[in-house]
């Protein structure tokens, strides 16, 4: 299951134990500012609202506040998180990935990212990577950064595009494990061995990550814990009618598997 799906399922279960039903509304990307889905939920008489991520339109927050509803934000980033937010520090997650690769003597990096303009979590991860790589004497050239949707095919295409630039890199960082798995297929198709020629790291520790070839090194996000704590936080606020508690940021962790290894001199690529 994807990381978001795991969070939603844990949230649904947590609310279900207290006999609350979870109603989902997912506005299209280009209709994020549209208040209709939220108005519909409020008209249904919901007891609380859960928002995904910090980049929620202020009009949504105003409407929720006007109706006096408790609101929890899931997958919030540590930067400017609101009360009732549950998430983690994406900057630190990026830092953890970069530190791992730097410790293996990698200095030339490429990055397949989610879309930076529309996703604060992706932006913070990028900052953590960029600043840690620079501080460690490495290089992540703008030429070797590709933004893509978070899918297998997108990772595959992005890896092929990076290789076509004929610029050296020994480590490839991918914005999530779907991108990483697609990218590994693209690298292998060009005759590159992972990790001998290029080390690959993802983010999320998705369910499939231990079972791919080679098993994927990744940064584990607390997907299930976010949903469980969001349910507890929301239920407590509904019961007590008190203000939402301060933001809760959960730890992320490096999960080291076989897709990353020490820099090999004389490798095929670069």
C-alpha positions in Angstrom: 0.0 0.0 0.0 1.2 3.6 -0.6 2.2 5.6 2.4 -0.9 7.9 2.2 -3.2 4.8 2.0 -1.5 3.4 5.1 -2.1 6.7 7.0 -5.8 6.9 5.9 -6.4 3.2 6.9 -4.9 3.8 10.4 -7.0 7.0 10.7 -10.2 5.2 9.7 -9.5 2.4 12.2 -8.7 4.8 15.0 -11.9 6.8 14.4 -14.0 3.6 13.9 -13.1 2.3 17.4 -14.9 5.4 18.7 -17.8 4.8 16.3 -16.9 7.7 14.0 -17.0 7.4 10.2 -14.3 8.8 7.9 -15.6 10.7 4.9 -13.0 11.4 2.2 -13.0 14.4 -0.3 -10.2 14.7 -2.8 -10.3 17.9 -4.9 -8.5 17.8 -8.2 -5.0 19.5 -8.1 -6.2 22.4 -10.2 -9.3 22.9 -7.9 -7.5 23.0 -4.6 -9.0 26.4 -3.7 -12.5 25.3 -4.4 -14.5 25.4 -1.1 -17.4 23.1 -2.3 -16.0 19.8 -1.1 -15.4 21.2 2.3 -18.8 22.9 2.4 -20.4 19.6 1.5 -18.7 17.9 4.4 -19.7 20.7 6.9 -23.3 20.5 5.7 -23.2 16.7 6.4 -22.5 17.7 10.0 -19.0 16.4 10.4 -17.5 16.6 14.0 -13.9 17.3 12.8 -11.7 17.8 9.8 -8.4 16.2 8.7 -6.3 18.0 6.1 -3.4 16.5 4.2 -0.2 18.6 4.2 0.6 22.2 5.3 -0.1 23.8 1.9 -3.9 24.0 2.5 -5.6 27.2 1.1 -6.3 29.8 3.8 -10.0 29.9 2.6 -10.4 26.3 3.8 -8.8 27.1 7.2 -11.1 30.2 7.6 -14.2 28.2 6.8 -13.2 25.4 9.3 -12.5 28.0 12.0 -15.8 29.8 11.3 -17.6 26.5 11.9 -15.7 25.9 15.1 -14.5 22.5 14.0 -11.3 20.8 15.4 -8.8 20.2 12.6 -5.8 17.9 12.4 -3.2 18.2 9.6 -1.6 14.9 8.6 1.7 14.5 6.7 2.5 18.0 7.9 6.0 19.3 7.5 7.8 20.6 10.6 8.1 24.0 8.9 5.2 26.3 9.9 3.0 23.4 11.1 -0.3 24.5 12.7 -1.6 23.3 16.0 -3.1 19.8 15.6 -0.6 18.9 12.9 1.0 15.4 12.9 3.9 14.7 10.6 7.7 14.8 10.4 10.6 16.9 9.4 11.2 16.4 5.7 14.5 18.5 5.9 15.9 15.9 8.3 14.7 13.1 6.0 16.6 14.6 3.1 19.6 15.1 5.4 19.5 11.4 6.5 19.5 10.2 2.8 22.4 12.6 1.9 24.5 11.7 5.0 24.2 7.9 4.2 25.4 8.4 0.6 28.2 10.8 1.7 29.4 8.2 4.3 29.8 5.8 1.4 32.2 8.3 -0.3 29.7 9.4 -3.0 30.2 13.0 -4.1 28.4 13.3 -7.5 24.6 13.1 -7.1 21.5 13.1 -9.2 17.9 13.6 -7.9 14.5 12.6 -9.2 12.1 14.8 -7.2 8.4 15.2 -6.8 7.1 18.5 -8.1 8.8 21.2 -6.0 6.5 24.2 -6.6 3.3 22.5 -5.4 4.6 20.3 -2.6 6.1 21.7 0.6 7.2 18.2 1.7 9.2 17.7 -1.5 10.7 21.2 -1.2 11.9 20.6 2.4 13.4 17.2 1.5 15.2 18.9 -1.4 16.6 21.6 0.9 17.8 19.0 3.4 19.6 17.1 0.5 21.1 20.1 -1.1 22.5 21.7 2.0 23.9 18.4 3.5 25.5 17.5 0.1 27.1 20.9 -0.1 28.4 20.8 3.5 29.8 17.3 2.8 31.8 18.4 -0.2 29.4 16.8 -2.7 27.6 18.2 -5.7 24.0 18.1 -6.9 24.0 20.0 -10.2 20.7 21.7 -11.3 21.3 19.8 -14.6 20.9 16.5 -12.7 17.5 17.3 -11.0 14.4 16.0 -12.7 10.9 16.7 -11.3 8.2 14.0 -11.9 4.9 12.5 -10.8 5.4 9.8 -8.1 5.0 6.7 -10.3 7.0 3.8 -11.6 6.9 4.9 -15.3 7.9 8.5 -14.2 11.0 7.2 -12.4 12.0 5.0 -15.4 11.7 8.0 -17.9 13.5 10.3 -15.5 16.5 7.9 -15.1 16.8 7.6 -18.9 16.7 11.4 -19.2 19.4 11.8 -16.6 21.7 9.3 -18.3 21.1 11.0 -21.7 22.9 14.1 -20.3 26.2 12.2 -20.1 27.1 14.0 -16.8 28.8 11.9 -14.1 26.9 10.8 -10.9 27.5 7.8 -8.7 24.4 8.1 -6.5 20.7 8.7 -7.5 18.2 10.0 -4.9 14.6 9.4 -5.7 11.6 11.4 -4.1 9.8 8.1 -3.2 10.2 4.4 -3.6 7.9 4.2 -6.7 10.3 6.6 -8.5 13.3 4.6 -7.3 11.9 1.3 -8.5 11.2 2.8 -12.0 14.6 4.5 -12.1 16.4 1.2 -11.2 14.7 -0.5 -14.2 15.8 2.5 -16.4 19.4 2.2 -15.2 19.6 -1.6 -15.6 18.3 -1.3 -19.1 21.3 0.8 -19.9 23.6 -1.9 -18.6 24.3 -0.3 -15.2 24.6 -2.4 -12.1 23.0 -1.3 -8.8 24.8 -0.5 -6.5 28.2 -1.2 -8.2 27.8 1.5 -10.9 25.1 3.7 -9.2 23.7 3.6 -5.7 19.9 4.3 -5.5 17.9 5.5 -2.4 14.2 6.2 -2.0 11.9 7.7 0.6 8.9 6.1 2.4 9.9 2.5 3.0 7.0 1.3 0.9 5.7 -2.3 1.4 7.5 -3.6 -1.8 10.9 -2.0 -0.9 12.5 -5.1 0.8 11.4 -7.4 -2.1 12.8 -5.6 -5.2 16.1 -6.4 -6.8 18.3 -5.2 -5.2 16.3 -4.5 -2.0 15.9 -0.7 -1.8 17.6 1.5 0.7 15.1 4.1 1.8 14.1 6.6 4.5 11.2 5.2 6.6 8.3 7.6 7.2 5.9 7.0 10.1 2.9 6.5 7.8 0.8 4.3 10.1 1.7 6.3 13.3 0.6 9.5 11.7 -2.9 8.1 11.1 -3.2 6.6 14.5 -2.1 9.7 16.3 -4.3 11.9 14.1 -7.4 9.9 15.2 -6.4 10.1 18.9 -5.8 13.9 18.6 -9.0 14.6 16.8 -11.1 12.4 19.2 -9.6 14.1 22.2 -10.4 17.6 20.8 -14.0 16.5 19.9 -14.5 15.2 23.5 -12.9 18.0 25.4 -13.8 21.0 23.1 -10.3 22.3 23.9 -7.9 23.9 21.4 -5.8 21.5 19.2 -2.4 20.6 20.8 0.9 21.8 19.5 2.3 20.1 16.3 3.6 16.5 16.8 6.6 15.6 14.7 7.6 11.9 14.5 11.0 10.5 13.7 12.1 9.2 10.3 14.8 6.6 9.9 17.3 5.3 7.4 16.5 1.7 6.3 19.7 0.4 4.8 19.4 -2.4 2.2 21.5 -3.4 -0.9 20.7 -0.7 -3.4 23.3 1.6 -1.9 27.0 0.7 -1.6 30.5 2.3 -1.4 31.7 4.4 -4.3 33.5 2.1 -6.8 36.3 3.7 -8.8 36.4 2.8 -12.4 32.6 2.2 -12.6 31.0 2.2 -16.0 29.0 5.4 -15.7 30.5 8.9 -15.7 
